[in-house]
Amino acid sequence: MKQVSLTVTENLPLTGSVYRMRLAGDAGALRPGQFVNIAIDGLFLRRPISVCDHDGGMLTIIYKLVGRGTEAMSRMAPGEKLDVLTELGNGYDLSLAGDSPLLIGGGVGVPPLYYLARSLAARGKTPSVILGFNTADEVFYEDEFRALGCKVTVTTADGTYGVRGFVTAAMPDSASYFYACGPEPMLKAVCRAADYPGELSFEERMGCGFGACMGCSCRTITGSKRICREGPVLKKEEVLW
């Protein structure tokens, strides 16, 4: 864990409720799947946000307006400085990707998969990507994944864009390995649909964000694990649903 001060350089809406923020400064040695924890003036708890991209001195995060913390973030202007805990959590294991990795993201579970896809592409991999949303108005980052050379399929629950249904409707019968991030019901459905190994990145409300409490624990075959410390990435085969 590392505590740093980062400067807002961009804070723009991607959809009606999803924003992208870019932060300049030394965010440490972040790996795909890790997250940061941001202090918000006037609020006791920090806000955990997954890392969408990290390149040199620039950190990109994408967040959804869901409460007072993210609403306050949406009003931040370029030049503002943020107190950020970084290098948090356990990231994805890129060494397990194999020849045909599959990336599956649902809603705000999509952002951390972008950094993962870019990292896999740098290793000569061409991931297939499934992005799941409720409706066409919520779709974001499709073009960014395509620009990396990924094979992209978009699903919408109401069928207004791409494949009608949930992400499982677009999952292939086989893949060398999958990496998924999204709400727990989606992760559970992905595990049931996939006959191949993979990793799950859990979205969870957190207290401390660095393992001092058990407020974000998950049941596994070896006992409870903290999403903020042993997670947010866990192996498919270790999670007890």
DRENPA-3360 file (N, C-alpha, C; in nm, 2 decimals, always signed):
BEGIN
1 = MKQVSLTV = +0.08/-0.12/+0.00/+0.00/+0.00/+0.00/+0.09/+0.12/+0.00 ~ +0.04/+0.22/-0.07/+0.12/+0.35/-0.09/+0.02/+0.47/-0.08 ~ +0.05/+0.57/-0.01/-0.03/+0.69/+0.00/+0.03/+0.80/-0.08 ~ -0.05/+0.85/-0.18/+0.01/+0.95/-0.27/-0.09/+1.07/-0.29 ~ -0.04/+1.18/-0.34/-0.13/+1.29/-0.38/-0.13/+1.29/-0.53 ~ -0.24/+1.28/-0.59/-0.26/+1.29/-0.74/-0.34/+1.40/-0.78 ~ -0.31/+1.46/-0.90/-0.38/+1.57/-0.95/-0.48/+1.54/-1.07 ~ -0.60/+1.59/-1.05/-0.70/+1.56/-1.16/-0.66/+1.64/-1.28;
9 = TENLPLTG = -0.66/+1.57/-1.40/-0.64/+1.63/-1.53/-0.76/+1.62/-1.62 ~ -0.85/+1.53/-1.59/-0.97/+1.51/-1.67/-1.08/+1.45/-1.59 ~ -1.20/+1.49/-1.60/-1.31/+1.43/-1.53/-1.44/+1.45/-1.62 ~ -1.46/+1.35/-1.71/-1.57/+1.37/-1.81/-1.67/+1.25/-1.81 ~ -1.80/+1.28/-1.84/-1.90/+1.17/-1.84/-1.88/+1.09/-1.97 ~ -1.89/+0.96/-1.95/-1.89/+0.86/-2.07/-2.03/+0.83/-2.10 ~ -2.12/+0.82/-2.00/-2.26/+0.80/-2.02/-2.33/+0.89/-1.92 ~ -2.46/+0.87/-1.91/-2.54/+0.96/-1.82/-2.50/+0.94/-1.67;
17 = SVYRMRLA = -2.44/+0.83/-1.63/-2.40/+0.81/-1.49/-2.26/+0.76/-1.47 ~ -2.18/+0.74/-1.58/-2.05/+0.69/-1.57/-1.95/+0.79/-1.61 ~ -1.85/+0.82/-1.53/-1.74/+0.92/-1.55/-1.60/+0.86/-1.56 ~ -1.52/+0.92/-1.64/-1.38/+0.88/-1.65/-1.30/+1.00/-1.59 ~ -1.21/+0.96/-1.50/-1.12/+1.06/-1.43/-0.98/+1.02/-1.46 ~ -0.89/+1.11/-1.50/-0.75/+1.09/-1.52/-0.68/+1.17/-1.41 ~ -0.58/+1.10/-1.35/-0.50/+1.16/-1.24/-0.35/+1.15/-1.27 ~ -0.28/+1.26/-1.26/-0.14/+1.27/-1.28/-0.06/+1.26/-1.15;
25 = GDAGALRP = +0.05/+1.19/-1.16/+0.14/+1.17/-1.04/+0.19/+1.03/-1.03 ~ +0.27/+1.00/-0.93/+0.33/+0.87/-0.91/+0.23/+0.78/-0.83 ~ +0.15/+0.70/-0.91/+0.06/+0.61/-0.84/+0.12/+0.47/-0.80 ~ +0.25/+0.46/-0.82/+0.31/+0.34/-0.78/+0.31/+0.23/-0.89 ~ +0.34/+0.11/-0.85/+0.35/+0.00/-0.94/+0.22/-0.08/-0.95 ~ +0.12/-0.03/-1.01/-0.01/-0.09/-1.02/-0.01/-0.20/-1.12 ~ -0.08/-0.31/-1.08/-0.10/-0.43/-1.17/-0.25/-0.44/-1.21 ~ -0.28/-0.49/-1.32/-0.42/-0.51/-1.37/-0.50/-0.59/-1.26;
33 = GQFVNIAI = -0.61/-0.53/-1.22/-0.70/-0.59/-1.12/-0.69/-0.53/-0.99 ~ -0.58/-0.45/-0.96/-0.57/-0.38/-0.84/-0.67/-0.26/-0.83 ~ -0.68/-0.19/-0.72/-0.76/-0.08/-0.70/-0.70/+0.03/-0.62 ~ -0.76/+0.15/-0.62/-0.72/+0.26/-0.54/-0.83/+0.30/-0.44 ~ -0.80/+0.37/-0.34/-0.90/+0.41/-0.24/-0.88/+0.56/-0.22 ~ -0.98/+0.64/-0.25/-0.98/+0.78/-0.26/-1.05/+0.85/-0.15 ~ -0.98/+0.94/-0.08/-1.04/+1.02/+0.03/-1.12/+1.13/-0.03 ~ -1.24/+1.15/+0.02/-1.34/+1.25/-0.02/-1.36/+1.35/+0.09;
41 = DGLFLRRP = -1.34/+1.48/+0.07/-1.36/+1.58/+0.18/-1.50/+1.57/+0.24 ~ -1.51/+1.56/+0.37/-1.64/+1.56/+0.44/-1.70/+1.42/+0.46 ~ -1.63/+1.32/+0.40/-1.68/+1.18/+0.42/-1.58/+1.10/+0.49 ~ -1.63/+1.01/+0.58/-1.54/+0.94/+0.67/-1.46/+0.83/+0.59 ~ -1.54/+0.75/+0.51/-1.48/+0.64/+0.44/-1.43/+0.68/+0.30 ~ -1.31/+0.62/+0.27/-1.26/+0.64/+0.13/-1.35/+0.56/+0.03 ~ -1.33/+0.60/-0.10/-1.41/+0.53/-0.20/-1.31/+0.44/-0.28 ~ -1.34/+0.31/-0.28/-1.25/+0.22/-0.36/-1.29/+0.22/-0.51;
49 = ISVCDHDG = -1.20/+0.24/-0.60/-1.22/+0.25/-0.74/-1.12/+0.16/-0.81 ~ -1.17/+0.08/-0.90/-1.07/-0.01/-0.98/-0.99/+0.07/-1.07 ~ -0.87/+0.02/-1.11/-0.78/+0.09/-1.20/-0.82/+0.05/-1.34 ~ -0.85/+0.15/-1.42/-0.89/+0.13/-1.56/-0.76/+0.12/-1.65 ~ -0.67/+0.21/-1.62/-0.54/+0.21/-1.69/-0.43/+0.28/-1.61 ~ -0.31/+0.25/-1.64/-0.20/+0.31/-1.57/-0.08/+0.31/-1.66 ~ -0.04/+0.43/-1.70/+0.07/+0.44/-1.80/+0.16/+0.55/-1.76 ~ +0.28/+0.51/-1.70/+0.37/+0.62/-1.66/+0.32/+0.70/-1.54;
57 = GMLTIIYK = +0.31/+0.83/-1.56/+0.26/+0.92/-1.46/+0.11/+0.95/-1.47 ~ +0.03/+0.86/-1.54/-0.11/+0.89/-1.55/-0.19/+0.77/-1.51 ~ -0.29/+0.79/-1.42/-0.38/+0.69/-1.37/-0.52/+0.72/-1.42 ~ -0.59/+0.62/-1.48/-0.72/+0.64/-1.53/-0.82/+0.55/-1.45 ~ -0.92/+0.61/-1.40/-1.03/+0.54/-1.32/-1.16/+0.57/-1.39 ~ -1.26/+0.48/-1.38/-1.39/+0.50/-1.43/-1.49/+0.47/-1.32 ~ -1.58/+0.55/-1.29/-1.67/+0.53/-1.17/-1.81/+0.56/-1.21 ~ -1.91/+0.51/-1.14/-2.05/+0.53/-1.16/-2.11/+0.61/-1.04;
65 = LVGRGTEA = -2.20/+0.70/-1.07/-2.26/+0.78/-0.97/-2.36/+0.69/-0.89 ~ -2.32/+0.66/-0.77/-2.41/+0.58/-0.69/-2.44/+0.63/-0.55 ~ -2.38/+0.74/-0.51/-2.39/+0.80/-0.38/-2.32/+0.93/-0.36 ~ -2.31/+0.97/-0.24/-2.25/+1.10/-0.21/-2.10/+1.11/-0.25 ~ -2.03/+1.00/-0.23/-1.89/+1.01/-0.26/-1.86/+1.02/-0.41 ~ -1.93/+0.94/-0.49/-1.90/+0.95/-0.64/-1.97/+1.08/-0.70 ~ -2.08/+1.13/-0.64/-2.13/+1.25/-0.68/-2.04/+1.37/-0.65 ~ -1.97/+1.36/-0.54/-1.87/+1.46/-0.51/-1.75/+1.45/-0.61;
73 = MSRMAPGE = -1.71/+1.33/-0.65/-1.61/+1.31/-0.74/-1.64/+1.37/-0.88 ~ -1.77/+1.36/-0.92/-1.81/+1.41/-1.05/-1.80/+1.56/-1.06 ~ -1.79/+1.63/-0.95/-1.78/+1.77/-0.95/-1.64/+1.82/-0.94 ~ -1.54/+1.73/-0.93/-1.40/+1.77/-0.92/-1.35/+1.82/-1.06 ~ -1.27/+1.93/-1.05/-1.22/+1.99/-1.17/-1.07/+1.97/-1.19 ~ -1.02/+1.98/-1.31/-0.88/+1.97/-1.33/-0.80/+2.06/-1.24 ~ -0.69/+2.01/-1.19/-0.61/+2.09/-1.10/-0.63/+2.05/-0.95 ~ -0.75/+1.99/-0.92/-0.77/+1.95/-0.78/-0.68/+1.83/-0.75;
81 = KLDVLTEL = -0.64/+1.83/-0.62/-0.55/+1.72/-0.57/-0.63/+1.62/-0.48 ~ -0.60/+1.49/-0.50/-0.67/+1.39/-0.42/-0.57/+1.31/-0.34 ~ -0.61/+1.27/-0.22/-0.53/+1.18/-0.13/-0.57/+1.04/-0.17 ~ -0.48/+0.96/-0.22/-0.51/+0.83/-0.27/-0.42/+0.72/-0.21 ~ -0.49/+0.61/-0.16/-0.41/+0.49/-0.13/-0.41/+0.40/-0.25 ~ -0.29/+0.36/-0.29/-0.28/+0.29/-0.42/-0.20/+0.16/-0.39 ~ -0.19/+0.08/-0.50/-0.13/-0.06/-0.50/-0.21/-0.15/-0.40 ~ -0.34/-0.14/-0.40/-0.42/-0.22/-0.31/-0.48/-0.34/-0.38;
89 = GNGYDLSL = -0.49/-0.45/-0.31/-0.55/-0.57/-0.35/-0.46/-0.66/-0.43 ~ -0.52/-0.78/-0.47/-0.45/-0.88/-0.55/-0.50/-0.87/-0.69 ~ -0.41/-0.86/-0.78/-0.45/-0.84/-0.92/-0.46/-0.97/-1.00 ~ -0.49/-0.96/-1.13/-0.50/-1.08/-1.21/-0.37/-1.15/-1.24 ~ -0.37/-1.28/-1.26/-0.25/-1.35/-1.29/-0.24/-1.37/-1.45 ~ -0.16/-1.28/-1.51/-0.15/-1.28/-1.65/-0.08/-1.41/-1.71 ~ +0.00/-1.48/-1.63/+0.07/-1.59/-1.67/-0.02/-1.71/-1.70 ~ -0.14/-1.70/-1.66/-0.24/-1.81/-1.68/-0.33/-1.80/-1.81;
97 = AGDSPLLI = -0.31/-1.69/-1.88/-0.40/-1.65/-1.99/-0.41/-1.75/-2.10 ~ -0.30/-1.82/-2.13/-0.30/-1.92/-2.24/-0.31/-1.85/-2.38 ~ -0.35/-1.93/-2.48/-0.35/-1.87/-2.61/-0.48/-1.80/-2.65 ~ -0.59/-1.83/-2.58/-0.72/-1.77/-2.61/-0.79/-1.72/-2.49 ~ -0.74/-1.61/-2.43/-0.80/-1.56/-2.31/-0.93/-1.49/-2.34 ~ -1.03/-1.50/-2.24/-1.16/-1.44/-2.26/-1.18/-1.34/-2.14 ~ -1.21/-1.22/-2.17/-1.24/-1.11/-2.07/-1.39/-1.08/-2.07 ~ -1.45/-1.09/-1.95/-1.59/-1.07/-1.93/-1.62/-0.96/-1.83;
105 = GGGVGVPP = -1.68/-0.85/-1.87/-1.71/-0.74/-1.78/-1.86/-0.70/-1.78 ~ -1.91/-0.67/-1.67/-2.05/-0.62/-1.66/-2.06/-0.49/-1.60 ~ -2.11/-0.39/-1.67/-2.13/-0.25/-1.62/-2.00/-0.19/-1.57 ~ -1.99/-0.14/-1.45/-1.86/-0.08/-1.40/-1.76/-0.19/-1.37 ~ -1.79/-0.32/-1.40/-1.68/-0.42/-1.40/-1.60/-0.42/-1.52 ~ -1.64/-0.34/-1.62/-1.56/-0.33/-1.75/-1.43/-0.26/-1.73 ~ -1.41/-0.15/-1.66/-1.29/-0.07/-1.66/-1.16/-0.15/-1.62 ~ -1.16/-0.23/-1.52/-1.03/-0.30/-1.49/-0.99/-0.40/-1.60;
113 = LYYLARSL = -1.08/-0.44/-1.68/-1.05/-0.53/-1.79/-0.97/-0.46/-1.90 ~ -0.98/-0.33/-1.91/-0.91/-0.26/-2.01/-0.76/-0.26/-1.99 ~ -0.72/-0.23/-1.86/-0.58/-0.24/-1.83/-0.53/-0.38/-1.85 ~ -0.61/-0.48/-1.81/-0.57/-0.62/-1.83/-0.56/-0.65/-1.98 ~ -0.65/-0.61/-2.06/-0.64/-0.63/-2.21/-0.52/-0.57/-2.27 ~ -0.49/-0.44/-2.23/-0.37/-0.38/-2.28/-0.24/-0.45/-2.24 ~ -0.24/-0.50/-2.12/-0.12/-0.57/-2.07/-0.11/-0.71/-2.14 ~ -0.22/-0.78/-2.17/-0.21/-0.90/-2.24/-0.17/-0.88/-2.39;
121 = AARGKTPS = -0.22/-0.77/-2.45/-0.18/-0.73/-2.58/-0.03/-0.71/-2.59 ~ +0.02/-0.65/-2.49/+0.17/-0.62/-2.48/+0.25/-0.75/-2.48 ~ +0.18/-0.86/-2.44/+0.25/-0.99/-2.43/+0.22/-1.07/-2.56 ~ +0.16/-1.01/-2.66/+0.13/-1.08/-2.78/+0.00/-1.16/-2.78 ~ -0.08/-1.14/-2.68/-0.21/-1.20/-2.68/-0.32/-1.12/-2.75 ~ -0.42/-1.19/-2.80/-0.54/-1.12/-2.86/-0.66/-1.17/-2.78 ~ -0.70/-1.10/-2.68/-0.81/-1.14/-2.60/-0.95/-1.12/-2.67 ~ -1.04/-1.21/-2.64/-1.18/-1.19/-2.68/-1.25/-1.12/-2.56;
129 = VILGFNTA = -1.33/-1.03/-2.58/-1.39/-0.95/-2.48/-1.54/-0.94/-2.49 ~ -1.61/-0.97/-2.38/-1.76/-0.96/-2.37/-1.79/-0.85/-2.27 ~ -1.86/-0.75/-2.32/-1.90/-0.63/-2.23/-2.05/-0.64/-2.22 ~ -2.10/-0.65/-2.09/-2.24/-0.66/-2.07/-2.30/-0.53/-2.00 ~ -2.41/-0.49/-2.05/-2.48/-0.37/-2.00/-2.63/-0.39/-2.00 ~ -2.71/-0.31/-1.93/-2.85/-0.32/-1.93/-2.92/-0.28/-2.06 ~ -2.87/-0.16/-2.11/-2.93/-0.10/-2.23/-2.82/-0.03/-2.31 ~ -2.86/+0.01/-2.43/-2.76/+0.08/-2.52/-2.71/+0.21/-2.46;
137 = DEVFYEDE = -2.78/+0.28/-2.39/-2.74/+0.41/-2.33/-2.62/+0.39/-2.23 ~ -2.60/+0.27/-2.18/-2.50/+0.25/-2.08/-2.37/+0.20/-2.14 ~ -2.36/+0.17/-2.27/-2.24/+0.11/-2.33/-2.13/+0.21/-2.33 ~ -2.01/+0.17/-2.29/-1.89/+0.25/-2.29/-1.77/+0.16/-2.31 ~ -1.66/+0.22/-2.37/-1.53/+0.16/-2.39/-1.53/+0.04/-2.50 ~ -1.63/+0.03/-2.57/-1.63/-0.07/-2.68/-1.52/-0.04/-2.78 ~ -1.51/+0.09/-2.82/-1.41/+0.13/-2.92/-1.27/+0.12/-2.87 ~ -1.25/+0.15/-2.74/-1.12/+0.14/-2.68/-1.06/+0.00/-2.68;
145 = FRALGCKV = -1.15/-0.10/-2.65/-1.10/-0.24/-2.65/-1.07/-0.28/-2.80 ~ -1.15/-0.23/-2.89/-1.13/-0.27/-3.03/-0.99/-0.21/-3.08 ~ -0.96/-0.09/-3.03/-0.84/-0.03/-3.07/-0.72/-0.11/-3.02 ~ -0.73/-0.19/-2.92/-0.62/-0.27/-2.87/-0.61/-0.40/-2.96 ~ -0.70/-0.42/-3.05/-0.70/-0.54/-3.13/-0.79/-0.65/-3.08 ~ -0.87/-0.63/-2.97/-0.95/-0.73/-2.91/-1.07/-0.76/-3.00 ~ -1.12/-0.88/-2.99/-1.24/-0.93/-3.05/-1.36/-0.90/-2.95 ~ -1.44/-0.80/-2.98/-1.54/-0.75/-2.88/-1.68/-0.78/-2.91;
153 = TVTTADGT = -1.75/-0.83/-2.81/-1.89/-0.86/-2.82/-1.96/-0.78/-2.71 ~ -2.07/-0.71/-2.75/-2.14/-0.63/-2.65/-2.28/-0.70/-2.63 ~ -2.32/-0.71/-2.51/-2.46/-0.77/-2.48/-2.53/-0.66/-2.40 ~ -2.66/-0.65/-2.43/-2.75/-0.57/-2.35/-2.87/-0.65/-2.30 ~ -2.91/-0.63/-2.18/-3.02/-0.71/-2.12/-3.15/-0.69/-2.20 ~ -3.17/-0.57/-2.25/-3.30/-0.54/-2.32/-3.29/-0.55/-2.47 ~ -3.17/-0.59/-2.52/-3.15/-0.61/-2.66/-3.14/-0.49/-2.75 ~ -3.13/-0.37/-2.69/-3.12/-0.24/-2.77/-2.99/-0.22/-2.84;
161 = YGVRGFVT = -2.89/-0.31/-2.80/-2.76/-0.30/-2.87/-2.69/-0.43/-2.86 ~ -2.62/-0.47/-2.97/-2.55/-0.60/-2.96/-2.63/-0.72/-2.94 ~ -2.58/-0.82/-2.87/-2.65/-0.94/-2.84/-2.75/-0.92/-2.73 ~ -2.87/-0.97/-2.75/-2.97/-0.96/-2.64/-2.94/-1.06/-2.53 ~ -2.95/-1.02/-2.41/-2.93/-1.10/-2.29/-2.81/-1.06/-2.21 ~ -2.77/-1.15/-2.12/-2.66/-1.13/-2.03/-2.53/-1.18/-2.09 ~ -2.42/-1.15/-2.03/-2.29/-1.19/-2.08/-2.28/-1.34/-2.11 ~ -2.35/-1.42/-2.04/-2.34/-1.56/-2.06/-2.40/-1.60/-2.19;
169 = AAMPDSAS = -2.48/-1.52/-2.25/-2.54/-1.55/-2.38/-2.44/-1.54/-2.49 ~ -2.32/-1.48/-2.47/-2.22/-1.46/-2.57/-2.09/-1.54/-2.54 ~ -2.09/-1.61/-2.43/-1.97/-1.69/-2.39/-1.95/-1.81/-2.48 ~ -1.83/-1.83/-2.52/-1.79/-1.94/-2.61/-1.79/-2.07/-2.53 ~ -1.79/-2.18/-2.60/-1.79/-2.31/-2.54/-1.65/-2.34/-2.48 ~ -1.55/-2.28/-2.54/-1.41/-2.30/-2.49/-1.33/-2.18/-2.49 ~ -1.23/-2.17/-2.40/-1.13/-2.06/-2.39/-1.02/-2.12/-2.31 ~ -0.90/-2.06/-2.33/-0.79/-2.11/-2.25/-0.80/-2.07/-2.10;
177 = YFYACGPE = -0.86/-1.95/-2.08/-0.88/-1.89/-1.95/-0.97/-1.78/-1.95 ~ -1.05/-1.75/-1.85/-1.13/-1.63/-1.85/-1.10/-1.54/-1.73 ~ -1.12/-1.41/-1.75/-1.10/-1.31/-1.64/-1.23/-1.23/-1.64 ~ -1.30/-1.23/-1.52/-1.43/-1.16/-1.52/-1.43/-1.06/-1.40 ~ -1.51/-0.95/-1.43/-1.53/-0.85/-1.32/-1.68/-0.80/-1.34 ~ -1.75/-0.79/-1.23/-1.89/-0.74/-1.24/-1.96/-0.78/-1.11 ~ -2.09/-0.75/-1.11/-2.17/-0.78/-0.99/-2.17/-0.93/-0.96 ~ -2.19/-0.97/-0.83/-2.18/-1.11/-0.79/-2.27/-1.20/-0.86;
185 = PMLKAVCR = -2.40/-1.16/-0.89/-2.49/-1.26/-0.97/-2.43/-1.29/-1.11 ~ -2.36/-1.19/-1.17/-2.30/-1.21/-1.30/-2.18/-1.31/-1.28 ~ -2.10/-1.29/-1.18/-1.98/-1.38/-1.16/-2.03/-1.52/-1.14 ~ -2.13/-1.54/-1.06/-2.18/-1.67/-1.03/-2.23/-1.74/-1.16 ~ -2.30/-1.66/-1.24/-2.36/-1.72/-1.37/-2.24/-1.75/-1.46 ~ -2.14/-1.67/-1.46/-2.02/-1.70/-1.55/-1.95/-1.83/-1.51 ~ -1.94/-1.85/-1.38/-1.88/-1.97/-1.32/-1.95/-2.09/-1.36 ~ -2.09/-2.08/-1.36/-2.17/-2.20/-1.40/-2.16/-2.23/-1.55;
193 = AADYPGEL = -2.15/-2.12/-1.63/-2.15/-2.14/-1.77/-2.01/-2.18/-1.83 ~ -1.90/-2.15/-1.75/-1.77/-2.18/-1.81/-1.72/-2.31/-1.76 ~ -1.68/-2.40/-1.86/-1.62/-2.53/-1.83/-1.47/-2.51/-1.83 ~ -1.42/-2.39/-1.83/-1.27/-2.37/-1.84/-1.23/-2.28/-1.71 ~ -1.11/-2.28/-1.68/-1.07/-2.21/-1.56/-1.07/-2.06/-1.57 ~ -1.07/-1.99/-1.46/-1.06/-1.84/-1.47/-1.05/-1.78/-1.33 ~ -1.06/-1.64/-1.34/-1.05/-1.56/-1.22/-1.16/-1.46/-1.21 ~ -1.20/-1.43/-1.09/-1.32/-1.34/-1.07/-1.27/-1.22/-0.99;
201 = SFEERMGC = -1.31/-1.10/-1.03/-1.28/-0.98/-0.96/-1.41/-0.93/-0.90 ~ -1.42/-0.93/-0.77/-1.54/-0.89/-0.70/-1.56/-0.74/-0.67 ~ -1.68/-0.69/-0.69/-1.71/-0.56/-0.65/-1.78/-0.56/-0.51 ~ -1.73/-0.49/-0.42/-1.77/-0.50/-0.28/-1.76/-0.37/-0.21 ~ -1.86/-0.34/-0.13/-1.85/-0.22/-0.04/-1.74/-0.25/+0.06 ~ -1.66/-0.15/+0.10/-1.54/-0.18/+0.19/-1.55/-0.08/+0.30 ~ -1.49/-0.12/+0.41/-1.47/-0.03/+0.53/-1.34/+0.04/+0.51 ~ -1.23/-0.04/+0.55/-1.10/+0.02/+0.55/-1.03/+0.02/+0.41;
209 = GFGACMGC = -1.05/-0.09/+0.34/-1.00/-0.10/+0.21/-0.86/-0.16/+0.20 ~ -0.80/-0.20/+0.32/-0.67/-0.25/+0.31/-0.65/-0.37/+0.41 ~ -0.76/-0.43/+0.45/-0.74/-0.56/+0.53/-0.75/-0.55/+0.68 ~ -0.78/-0.43/+0.74/-0.78/-0.41/+0.88/-0.92/-0.46/+0.94 ~ -1.02/-0.47/+0.86/-1.15/-0.52/+0.91/-1.19/-0.64/+0.82 ~ -1.30/-0.70/+0.85/-1.35/-0.81/+0.77/-1.48/-0.78/+0.71 ~ -1.50/-0.65/+0.68/-1.63/-0.60/+0.63/-1.66/-0.64/+0.48 ~ -1.56/-0.69/+0.41/-1.57/-0.73/+0.27/-1.53/-0.87/+0.24;
217 = SCRTITGS = -1.56/-0.96/+0.34/-1.51/-1.10/+0.32/-1.60/-1.18/+0.23 ~ -1.53/-1.29/+0.17/-1.60/-1.38/+0.08/-1.57/-1.52/+0.13 ~ -1.66/-1.61/+0.12/-1.64/-1.75/+0.16/-1.57/-1.83/+0.05 ~ -1.46/-1.89/+0.09/-1.38/-1.98/+0.00/-1.36/-2.11/+0.06 ~ -1.30/-2.20/-0.02/-1.27/-2.34/+0.03/-1.17/-2.34/+0.14 ~ -1.09/-2.23/+0.15/-0.99/-2.23/+0.26/-1.03/-2.13/+0.37 ~ -1.16/-2.09/+0.38/-1.21/-2.00/+0.48/-1.24/-1.86/+0.42 ~ -1.28/-1.77/+0.50/-1.31/-1.64/+0.46/-1.19/-1.56/+0.41;
225 = KRICREGP = -1.21/-1.49/+0.29/-1.10/-1.41/+0.24/-1.15/-1.26/+0.23 ~ -1.07/-1.17/+0.26/-1.10/-1.03/+0.24/-1.09/-0.98/+0.10 ~ -1.20/-0.93/+0.04/-1.19/-0.88/-0.09/-1.09/-0.77/-0.11 ~ -1.07/-0.69/-0.01/-0.97/-0.58/-0.03/-0.83/-0.62/-0.01 ~ -0.80/-0.74/+0.05/-0.67/-0.78/+0.07/-0.63/-0.91/-0.01 ~ -0.70/-1.02/+0.02/-0.67/-1.14/-0.06/-0.73/-1.13/-0.20 ~ -0.84/-1.05/-0.21/-0.90/-1.02/-0.34/-0.85/-0.89/-0.39 ~ -0.92/-0.82/-0.48/-1.05/-0.85/-0.53/-1.06/-0.97/-0.62;
233 = VLKKEEVL = -0.94/-1.02/-0.67/-0.93/-1.13/-0.77/-0.92/-1.26/-0.69 ~ -1.01/-1.35/-0.72/-1.00/-1.49/-0.66/-1.02/-1.59/-0.78 ~ -0.96/-1.71/-0.76/-0.97/-1.81/-0.86/-1.12/-1.87/-0.86 ~ -1.17/-1.90/-0.97/-1.30/-1.96/-0.99/-1.32/-2.08/-0.89 ~ -1.22/-2.17/-0.89/-1.24/-2.29/-0.82/-1.24/-2.28/-0.66 ~ -1.20/-2.16/-0.61/-1.19/-2.15/-0.47/-1.31/-2.08/-0.40 ~ -1.40/-2.02/-0.48/-1.51/-1.95/-0.43/-1.63/-2.04/-0.40 ~ -1.69/-2.02/-0.28/-1.81/-2.10/-0.24/-1.93/-2.01/-0.26;
241 = W = -2.02/-2.05/-0.34/-2.14/-1.96/-0.37/-2.25/-1.99/-0.27;
% end
